[in-house]
């Protein structure tokens, strides 16, 4: 048998089924991957937004804590700490040495206090040199009682360096005079 080698077709034959099937499969896979990617984005995106909100809240909390820390640091480095340390030293001296007796101290103050003076605040503290410095606030009627109180402090062997730091008329009762005194207390057991 002899084969015909001449092309008798009016148009050339192209097999389009295979390339179209491959292109359709690839397009379907691309659409499926896009849909899957979109679904994952929506699900994971919600978690991402929740994590971002949590992170934002934690960053704000961290900034607040850092501000509070810097405020506390300023407080610890401020002048008040020296006063607290001085008071702590005084308390340590009181507890360790047991030479400061409140009853003896108050008895000595009572001995020099005139009848017309009323003590409203009494604050002993230990200074860096180890002296017991006392701040006293009170009211007196008449005003001469304040001067008598100051003279009694000068005359006493238990007190030294009395100084009247402020004096003014009471705003609620003009007969009373408000005053502040500072002096050094010399405890019987000696200074620390």
VMD Tcl script that draws the C-alpha trace (Angstrom):
set ca {
  {0.00 0.00 0.00}
  {0.95 3.34 -0.78}
  {0.43 6.31 1.47}
  {-0.92 9.62 0.36}
  {1.42 12.37 1.22}
  {-0.58 15.22 -0.11}
  {-2.78 17.24 2.27}
  {-6.35 17.26 0.96}
  {-7.85 19.19 3.94}
  {-9.13 22.65 3.28}
  {-7.77 23.90 6.70}
  {-4.88 22.70 8.74}
  {-5.76 20.44 11.68}
  {-4.95 21.76 15.16}
  {-5.82 19.75 18.24}
  {-7.18 22.41 20.59}
  {-8.76 20.13 23.19}
  {-5.59 19.38 25.14}
  {-4.29 22.98 25.34}
  {-7.78 24.26 26.25}
  {-8.18 21.59 28.91}
  {-4.76 22.45 30.40}
  {-5.54 26.21 30.30}
  {-8.96 25.64 31.88}
  {-7.43 23.47 34.60}
  {-4.81 26.09 35.33}
  {-7.44 28.87 35.46}
  {-9.61 26.75 37.79}
  {-6.64 26.06 40.05}
  {-5.80 29.79 40.10}
  {-9.41 30.67 41.05}
  {-9.44 27.96 43.74}
  {-6.09 29.18 45.13}
  {-7.37 32.78 45.15}
  {-10.56 31.75 46.98}
  {-8.52 29.71 49.47}
  {-6.09 32.61 49.97}
  {-8.98 35.05 50.52}
  {-10.57 32.71 53.09}
  {-7.28 32.29 54.92}
  {-6.77 36.08 54.85}
  {-10.20 36.70 56.34}
  {-9.76 34.10 59.08}
  {-6.15 34.94 59.87}
  {-6.75 38.67 59.36}
  {-9.22 38.70 62.26}
  {-6.62 37.07 64.46}
  {-4.01 39.52 63.18}
  {-6.25 42.49 64.02}
  {-6.90 41.03 67.48}
  {-3.15 40.57 68.03}
  {-2.47 44.11 66.80}
  {-5.09 45.50 69.22}
  {-3.55 43.49 72.08}
  {-0.08 44.70 71.12}
  {-1.29 48.32 70.98}
  {-2.86 47.95 74.45}
  {0.32 46.43 75.84}
  {2.44 49.21 74.33}
  {0.19 51.84 75.93}
  {0.41 50.02 79.26}
  {4.20 49.84 78.91}
  {4.38 53.58 78.23}
  {2.21 54.25 81.31}
  {4.44 52.02 83.43}
  {7.57 53.73 82.08}
  {6.09 57.14 82.95}
  {5.22 55.93 86.45}
  {8.71 54.45 86.80}
  {10.35 57.74 85.82}
  {8.06 59.62 88.25}
  {8.99 57.19 91.03}
  {12.67 57.55 90.09}
  {12.38 61.34 90.36}
  {10.70 60.91 93.74}
  {13.48 58.62 94.95}
  {16.11 61.08 93.77}
  {14.28 64.10 95.25}
  {14.98 66.06 98.42}
  {12.27 64.23 100.39}
  {14.34 61.02 100.41}
  {17.06 62.72 102.45}
  {14.48 63.73 105.04}
  {13.08 60.18 105.15}
  {16.60 58.77 105.47}
  {17.26 61.19 108.32}
  {14.05 60.11 110.03}
  {14.96 56.46 109.49}
  {18.35 57.13 111.06}
  {16.65 58.76 114.03}
  {14.30 55.79 114.44}
  {17.24 53.38 114.14}
  {19.06 55.38 116.82}
  {15.98 55.25 119.03}
  {15.55 51.51 118.59}
  {19.25 50.60 118.77}
  {20.41 52.95 121.46}
  {17.18 53.16 123.42}
  {18.50 56.42 124.78}
  {15.56 58.48 123.55}
  {12.65 58.20 125.92}
  {9.44 59.86 124.82}
  {8.22 60.12 128.38}
  {11.42 61.85 129.53}
  {11.32 64.12 126.47}
  {7.67 65.06 126.98}
  {8.25 65.59 130.73}
  {11.08 68.00 129.95}
  {8.91 69.88 127.42}
  {6.07 69.98 129.98}
  {8.44 71.46 132.60}
  {9.33 74.44 130.39}
  {5.89 74.97 128.81}
  {3.97 77.87 130.37}
  {0.32 77.50 131.34}
  {-1.00 79.63 128.44}
  {0.73 77.57 125.72}
  {-0.85 74.61 123.94}
  {1.42 72.38 121.80}
  {-0.28 71.16 118.59}
  {2.65 69.43 116.84}
  {5.98 68.14 118.14}
  {8.48 66.52 115.71}
  {11.97 65.44 116.79}
  {14.42 64.36 114.06}
  {18.06 63.40 113.92}
  {20.30 65.62 111.78}
  {23.47 64.38 109.98}
  {25.67 65.48 112.91}
  {23.66 63.30 115.30}
  {21.79 66.12 117.07}
  {18.11 65.77 117.96}
  {16.42 68.78 116.40}
  {12.82 69.48 117.40}
  {10.16 71.40 115.48}
  {7.30 72.54 117.70}
  {4.06 74.17 116.62}
  {1.53 75.58 119.04}
  {-0.87 78.32 120.10}
  {-0.62 80.71 123.04}
  {-2.90 83.11 124.88}
  {-1.68 85.78 125.56}
  {1.24 86.39 123.22}
  {3.67 86.88 126.13}
  {3.37 83.15 126.87}
  {5.29 82.44 123.63}
  {8.20 84.57 124.81}
  {8.05 82.97 128.25}
  {8.17 79.53 126.58}
  {11.22 80.55 124.53}
  {12.99 81.92 127.64}
  {12.25 78.70 129.55}
  {13.81 76.69 126.70}
  {16.94 78.87 126.89}
  {17.15 78.40 130.67}
  {16.71 74.60 130.58}
  {19.76 72.30 130.54}
  {17.86 69.83 128.28}
  {17.34 72.24 125.37}
  {19.63 74.46 123.34}
  {19.35 76.94 120.45}
  {15.64 77.81 120.71}
  {14.48 79.93 117.79}
  {11.02 81.35 117.10}
  {10.59 80.74 113.35}
  {7.07 82.13 112.87}
  {4.37 83.87 114.83}
  {0.96 85.21 113.76}
  {-2.57 85.78 115.04}
  {-5.00 82.88 114.76}
  {-7.51 83.51 111.96}
  {-10.40 81.93 113.90}
  {-9.72 83.49 117.32}
  {-7.76 86.75 117.56}
  {-6.89 86.14 121.23}
  {-4.69 83.18 120.28}
  {-1.26 83.48 118.69}
  {0.03 80.66 116.47}
  {3.79 80.06 116.58}
  {6.55 77.71 115.42}
  {9.70 77.02 117.44}
  {12.80 74.99 116.65}
  {15.35 73.87 119.22}
  {17.82 71.11 119.98}
  {17.03 68.45 122.57}
  {19.88 67.12 124.71}
  {18.79 63.67 125.93}
  {20.04 62.55 129.34}
  {21.83 59.53 127.77}
  {23.76 61.77 125.40}
  {23.61 62.23 121.65}
  {23.98 59.19 119.38}
}
mol new
graphics top color blue
foreach p $ca { graphics top sphere $p radius 0.5 }
foreach p [lrange $ca 0 end-1] q [lrange $ca 1 end] { graphics top cylinder $p $q radius 0.2 }
display resetview
